[in-house]
């Protein structure tokens, strides 16, 4: 049995692979930024004492976490035009990634916030800080610090999830690979190669998060 | 021309897709259990090459998208001249994927069992097999249950990616019906509700066990 591998025709398309990789990184960073905003807002609403807001956040989290991302992205892709909103597939993908990642971020950040002792909040209020300042400086920042490893691994997962955006033809690496596959029929070679690229991108994200942790959370705690 | 509507035929087609989703998840999870146990034991073994091999296997599957794992297995078998049906290629890929994730979950659980247990078993003269089977693994199993159930939910959702490879499971059947009846929101709403009906009870069950375990911590 002989196996013929020909990476040449695939590697010849390197400019597209580079752009695809940048597309993937862009989708991931955009999705993460949106997920972080949704995560913090969701936790704030859940803690606000508003029963309706709380119920909406809980329903959103359960709905997202118990259905596949592929179904979510299809749903959003078809729902937006019906709502009169026209977005290109790449922006739609960022929106879907942000909503999906946001649901997980809410759960993770909530865990961190609940781990902050009540006395810390009371001390902040006693020092004359605004409730908003107390949430931002005394609850949120140490909470994010506490859950940062979980949040980081969730965001690496989000980075890998961007590959599913190929289903709505967003501009990213897997879509590029499928086009090259269609042109060259070197299916195994192209998918094997980009799997390696994803591994490197995931590793890059971990390095990035380690850097963020050192910059943002390097203050002494005692 | 008559516009097709969402009738009993279409619903039946979606339910057939649901059956394939359940079959894929069952094979992936069922196959993932023995292989995952092997990965977990290798990952916690004394021999360094076993530990490193298992670490590499886990890093490979946790650092790449499941979709690409499906593609590589799918075309990999064809490349090596193995003619296997698409569902089998997908099932094998899901099994390999599950073995890495379950292996990492159970690695954590094995290491979370207090070291004194292993030392006591050593002192009693138990050999490796008995030490693992009778002392460590039963305790690790209990600890790992919430994360294991969480992964089952993840795997159930992950089977949807077989749709992109062209395999007709729940999501792909929804796509096909949606294209023929032009009611994407209704159809994907039904498909999403079916996944939710499968996953949500599992998630609730896992959460309940997790809270019970948290209470039991000494």
HADDOCK unambig.tbl for C-alpha pairs under 7 A between the chains (distance, minus, plus):
assign (segid A and resid 3 and name CA) (segid B and resid 79 and name CA) 6.70 0.50 0.50
assign (segid A and resid 3 and name CA) (segid B and resid 80 and name CA) 6.29 0.50 0.50
assign (segid A and resid 66 and name CA) (segid B and resid 195 and name CA) 6.97 0.50 0.50
assign (segid A and resid 66 and name CA) (segid B and resid 196 and name CA) 5.22 0.50 0.50
assign (segid A and resid 66 and name CA) (segid B and resid 199 and name CA) 5.29 0.50 0.50
assign (segid A and resid 66 and name CA) (segid B and resid 200 and name CA) 5.70 0.50 0.50
assign (segid A and resid 67 and name CA) (segid B and resid 157 and name CA) 6.33 0.50 0.50
assign (segid A and resid 67 and name CA) (segid B and resid 192 and name CA) 5.92 0.50 0.50
assign (segid A and resid 67 and name CA) (segid B and resid 195 and name CA) 5.55 0.50 0.50
assign (segid A and resid 67 and name CA) (segid B and resid 196 and name CA) 5.49 0.50 0.50
assign (segid A and resid 68 and name CA) (segid B and resid 157 and name CA) 4.59 0.50 0.50
assign (segid A and resid 68 and name CA) (segid B and resid 158 and name CA) 6.85 0.50 0.50
assign (segid A and resid 68 and name CA) (segid B and resid 160 and name CA) 6.79 0.50 0.50
assign (segid A and resid 70 and name CA) (segid B and resid 160 and name CA) 6.88 0.50 0.50
assign (segid A and resid 71 and name CA) (segid B and resid 171 and name CA) 6.84 0.50 0.50
assign (segid A and resid 71 and name CA) (segid B and resid 188 and name CA) 6.59 0.50 0.50
assign (segid A and resid 71 and name CA) (segid B and resid 192 and name CA) 6.39 0.50 0.50
assign (segid A and resid 75 and name CA) (segid B and resid 185 and name CA) 6.16 0.50 0.50
assign (segid A and resid 75 and name CA) (segid B and resid 188 and name CA) 6.17 0.50 0.50
assign (segid A and resid 78 and name CA) (segid B and resid 184 and name CA) 6.51 0.50 0.50
assign (segid A and resid 78 and name CA) (segid B and resid 185 and name CA) 6.75 0.50 0.50
assign (segid A and resid 79 and name CA) (segid B and resid 185 and name CA) 6.59 0.50 0.50
assign (segid A and resid 160 and name CA) (segid B and resid 64 and name CA) 6.28 0.50 0.50
assign (segid A and resid 160 and name CA) (segid B and resid 65 and name CA) 4.77 0.50 0.50
assign (segid A and resid 161 and name CA) (segid B and resid 65 and name CA) 6.43 0.50 0.50
assign (segid A and resid 163 and name CA) (segid B and resid 65 and name CA) 6.81 0.50 0.50
assign (segid A and resid 187 and name CA) (segid B and resid 75 and name CA) 6.49 0.50 0.50
assign (segid A and resid 188 and name CA) (segid B and resid 72 and name CA) 6.00 0.50 0.50
assign (segid A and resid 188 and name CA) (segid B and resid 75 and name CA) 5.21 0.50 0.50
assign (segid A and resid 188 and name CA) (segid B and resid 76 and name CA) 5.97 0.50 0.50
assign (segid A and resid 191 and name CA) (segid B and resid 68 and name CA) 6.57 0.50 0.50
assign (segid A and resid 191 and name CA) (segid B and resid 71 and name CA) 6.56 0.50 0.50
assign (segid A and resid 191 and name CA) (segid B and resid 72 and name CA) 5.97 0.50 0.50
assign (segid A and resid 192 and name CA) (segid B and resid 72 and name CA) 5.96 0.50 0.50
assign (segid A and resid 195 and name CA) (segid B and resid 64 and name CA) 6.14 0.50 0.50
assign (segid A and resid 195 and name CA) (segid B and resid 68 and name CA) 6.12 0.50 0.50
assign (segid A and resid 198 and name CA) (segid B and resid 64 and name CA) 5.69 0.50 0.50
assign (segid A and resid 199 and name CA) (segid B and resid 63 and name CA) 5.17 0.50 0.50
assign (segid A and resid 199 and name CA) (segid B and resid 64 and name CA) 5.36 0.50 0.50
assign (segid A and resid 202 and name CA) (segid B and resid 63 and name CA) 5.95 0.50 0.50
